[in-house]
Amino acid sequence: MIGLSVIEETNQIIHNYQEKEQLSELIAENNKVIMDHFDFDQSTLTDFIDYIEFQGYEQYVFFVIGEVNRTVRIASFLQDELDHIQFSVIDNQLQVLYGDPSVATLFKGKWIDRRQVRSQSNSTEYLKNGIMAMFTGFYPENLNKNILKHLYIQNEEILEKISKDVFMNIAINSSIFVRSHQEKSLNEFPFIMIEGESIEHHYLEEFIQLDKNEVLSMLDEFKNSGVVRNPYSKKGIFDYSLLVERHTNNRLFFYEDGIYHDYGKKYLITQDLSSNYFNISSQSLPAYSAISNYDQVVKSIFPLMFHLTSYFQVPESKFITPYSRIHFDPITDQLKNLSWVGIENEKGKYVFNLNNKKMYETEALFLEIMEADQKDCLDELRKRHTNIENMINQYREIVNHA
């Protein structure tokens, strides 16, 4: 059997091609070909190798749309691990870039991408979000809390000391950040490789170092008044997850004196840079339990509020959410679907749509209605304001159809 993975590669990120209606046009009649759809975001190289062997594939072909360099690195790595299976990479012009030249006969003809626009914005956003997660330690709730997504490595000499077992157990779409890189080529690694001190300095300027008491005080102020202070317009807080006890095992920091949980080097795992994955895991802090109480919800949404303040370049902003007190008491006993956030600062009044990531200017009464709606307090609002029903209807029309 032949496994076929149709993927897009952009800025080293690989994803399964999503335009499924075009895939049937791609393959010549061949009952040996099985279309594959592997999860590259939450699966490791070990997972991928186990999966390929379990499927009983004799060949595995990557048909690549877009860039190809990282896919070739992955295929080459897999070939070294599974020499009894033939791995190949072919692009949409049917040029075989790695492996068996005869795989071109599996396809009917050159691939025509019918999409009118192919943008790199998604992959750029993916990398930016990854950098933010690596330095703050704050990862999406739906991510496996014990799968490695980021390695920070102080220099290339340390890179050579890291156990191969560690690399085998990080997600395929993972980033490895090598701070000091001079001679050794990083192209042999099948991961997203980010290198250079200049890149680090560019990103580090977007973060601020705070202690635990400072962050907890900011959380209390947000709960009691909706206010988030960010006088330096930073986008993130170093090691936020550990400061608020929302630790996950999605990142590791390799310094000359050991392996750490955090960028700030406060939580040492081991001084042995060559430790294997099992030893690192057994000495790591346990990941937090995802208990959805009021405090945990506030901790989970606060990084977004802090990030949004940087957009305005003002010392502080007031946020209208179900969990912060403005005109009405916060919701503390249930979870609310948070699609809109209200924002008020010296530059104006705004609403931010979390789904389309767009900002809209608005007025004070709209924000008050939104707060009342989020907290199920519209009846109380009607008692405070006369002739407000038309405005409530306009509000609903906007939030339901934006």
C-alpha positions, 0 to 999 in steps of 0.5 A, a space after each residue: 500500500 502507498 500512503 499519500 499525504 497532500 500538504 501545504 508548506 508555508 514558512 516551514 509549517 505543514 498542514 493537510 490541504 483542506 480543499 477536499 473536493 479537488 483531491 479526487 482529481 489528483 490521483 490516477 486510478 490506483 487502488 493501492 493509494 490511500 489518502 492520509 490525513 495525519 495530525 501534525 500539530 499534536 502528534 510527534 515523530 514517534 507517533 507518526 512512525 508508529 502510525 505508518 508502520 501500523 498502517 502497513 505502508 510500503 511507500 509514503 508520498 508527500 504531495 506538497 503545495 507551496 514550499 517544500 524544504 521542510 517536507 524534504 527534511 521530514 521525509 529524509 529523517 523518516 527514511 533514516 528511521 524506516 529504511 524498509 519504507 520508501 519515502 518520496 516528496 513531489 511538488 504540484 508540478 510533478 517534480 520528484 524532489 526526494 525519493 523514487 522518481 516513479 511516484 510521478 506516475 501516481 498522479 493524473 497531471 500537474 496540480 492547479 490550485 483554483 484558489 484565487 488568493 494564497 496568503 502567508 498571513 495564517 502561517 505568520 500568525 501561527 509563528 507569532 502565536 508560537 513565540 508568544 506561547 513559548 515565552 509566556 507558557 500560555 497555550 491553548 486550552 485544547 492542546 495536550 498539556 504534556 506534548 512538547 511544542 517549543 524548545 529554547 536552546 541557548 546555543 548550538 553547542 547545547 543543541 548537539 548534546 540534546 538526546 535524540 529521544 527528546 526530538 522524537 517526542 516533540 510535536 511535528 509542527 514544533 518550533 526549536 529556537 536556537 539563540 546563538 547560531 554561527 556555523 552548524 546548519 539547522 537544515 538537518 532537523 525536521 522541525 520549524 527552526 528559528 535562529 539568530 539573536 536578532 530575532 530573539 531581541 526583536 521578540 523579547 522587546 514585546 514582553 515584560 518581566 513581572 513577579 507573582 505578586 504583581 501579576 496577582 494584583 493585576 488579576 484582582 484589579 481586572 476582576 474588581 474594575 475591568 482595568 488592565 494596566 500596561 504602561 509599557 505597551 507590552 504584548 505578553 508577560 514572561 512565564 505567565 503560566 507559572 506565575 498564575 499556577 497554570 503550568 503545562 509541559 509544552 516547552 523546555 529551555 536548554 541553558 548551559 547550566 541545565 534544562 528549565 521549565 521557564 525562560 527566567 530560570 527559576 524552575 530547574 528540571 535537571 542539570 544533565 543536558 543529555 537527559 532523555 525524554 522519560 527522565 525529563 518528564 519524570 522530573 517535570 512539574 505536573 500540568 495544572 488540572 483544567 478546573 473551570 472555576 471563576 479564578 481559572 477563567 479569569 487567568 485564562 482570558 487575562 493574557 488576551 486583555 493584556 495583549 489588547 492594551 498594547 494595541 492602543 499604546 495607552 497606560 491602561 484600558 478598561 475591559 467589559 467581559 462577563 468576569 469583570 465588574 463595571 456596572 454589574 457584578 461579574 459572573 462567578 458561578 458559570 461559564 459564558 461564551 465570550 465572543 465580544 470584549 468591550 474596551 474603554 480607554 483614553 482613545 475611545 470606546 471599542 468592541 473586539 470580536 474574538 472570532 474575526 479578530 476585528 476592532 470596532 469603535 462604539 459608544 458608552 451605552 453600547 458597552 453598557 448594554 453588552 455588559 448587561 447582556 453578557 451578565 444576564 442583567 438586561 431587565 435591570 438595565 431597562 430599569 436604569 434607562 428608559 426608551 432603551 429597547 431600540 438600542 438593545 435591538 440594534 445591539 443584538 443585530 450587530 453582535 449576532 451578524 458581525 
